Amino acid sequence: MTRLQDTDHKILIIIALITNVIIWGTAFTLIGYTVKYIEPAWLVAIRTIIAACVLIIYTRLRGHKFPPLTDPRWPWYLGMGVIGMTMPFILIANGQIHVDSGLSSILVGFMPMITIVLAHFFVPAERLSIRKAFGFFIGFLGIVILFLPMPLRFELVQNWPSQVLILLAAICYAVLSVSAKIAPKTSPSLGAAMMLIGGAISAILYAFTADIPTQMPPMGAVIALLVLALGSTAFAQILYLWLIEATGPSFVAKINYVVPICSLIAGIVFLDEAFSWRSVLAILVIMIGLMIARTPALASRPRP
């Protein structure tokens, strides 16, 4: 690769990274808008079905063939689709009825800290160290800040049940992250498509437990749902997989630091959500916890 090609490749990576941050950051804003007009269960079902169709087409165009149904990968990836897509989508959609989009993104942003703890029990190579435990504790303080009212007193905020739903979604994402490390290996695009198939099937089954929509939502909500399905679920997944192949998972993990900030700004600009210093403080505390937990130990660094 020539120097010019290398520069172009780096620029492309930066553009893809920024695009993914914007897509995922505004996803919470889109959900916050659409749940006002579309039942959460049907929002999740339609979103997942459209994204699954797009990923299936994309996978086929790349020349990948789905394994036979007897393949041991199917139970893993179908289950990961339920736990890592349908369940968190439903929890977030229901939680955002009473929680601002910016706050939702901060709660979900705690996911890497939960992953660190779960990995200790299920991934032998990622044991919990004192440094990681301290980082988790600092990050957890950021979550505590969100649950306490202002001015501070010993009681919970009124919408704490909705915040718990979104925090449960973060746990689902953490379980997905750990499952992906121990699941039978397959190509990223094929694995994502199999997961979305599992997500779509379970989302449809869940949707029929809710009332079937009888009225057409406003065009703005329909457009927001399509953007959520095509952009935040399908295209972002493809872009995310490409970034992992191009840079590695450690570099892509830095997205977690920026998405809540983007979501806060989008919520203020597009949904007229109130600016909160508490949210800013929570982001900073969680980020500090993440940086502590993810910073390599001094002993492992090369000596000067």
Stockholm file with secondary structure:
# STOCKHOLM 1.0

chainA/1-304         MTRLQDTDHKILIIIALITNVIIWGTAFTLIGYTVKYIEPAWLVAIRTIIAACVLIIYTRLRGHKFPPLTDPRWPWYLGMGVIGMTMPFILIANGQIHVDSGLSSILVGFMPMITIVLAHFFVPAERLSIRKAFGFFIGFLGIVILFLPMPLRFELVQNWPSQVLILLAAICYAVLSVSAKIAPKTSPSLGAAMMLIGGAISAILYAFTADIPTQMPPMGAVIALLVLALGSTAFAQILYLWLIEATGPSFVAKINYVVPICSLIAGIVFLDEAFSWRSVLAILVIMIGLMIARTPALASRPRP
#=GR chainA/1-304 SS CCHHHHHHHHHHHHHHHHHHHHHHHHHHHHHHHHTTTSCHHHHHHHHHHHHHHHHHHHHHHTTCCCCCTTSTHHHHHHHHHIIIIIHHHHHHHHHTTTSCHHHHHHHHTTHHHHHHHHHHHHCTTSCCCHHHHHHHHHHHHHHHHHHSCSSCCSSCCTTHHHHHHHHHHHHHHHHHHHHHHHSCCCCHHHHHHHHHHHHHHHHHHHHTTSCCCCSCCCHHHHHHHHHIIIIIIIIHHHHHHHHHHHHCHHHHTTHHHHHHHHHHHHHHHHSCCCCCHHHHHHHHHHHHHHHHHHSCCGGGSCCC
#=GC SS_cons         CCHHHHHHHHHHHHHHHHHHHHHHHHHHHHHHHHTTTSCHHHHHHHHHHHHHHHHHHHHHHTTCCCCCTTSTHHHHHHHHHIIIIIHHHHHHHHHTTTSCHHHHHHHHTTHHHHHHHHHHHHCTTSCCCHHHHHHHHHHHHHHHHHHSCSSCCSSCCTTHHHHHHHHHHHHHHHHHHHHHHHSCCCCHHHHHHHHHHHHHHHHHHHHTTSCCCCSCCCHHHHHHHHHIIIIIIIIHHHHHHHHHHHHCHHHHTTHHHHHHHHHHHHHHHHSCCCCCHHHHHHHHHHHHHHHHHHSCCGGGSCCC
//
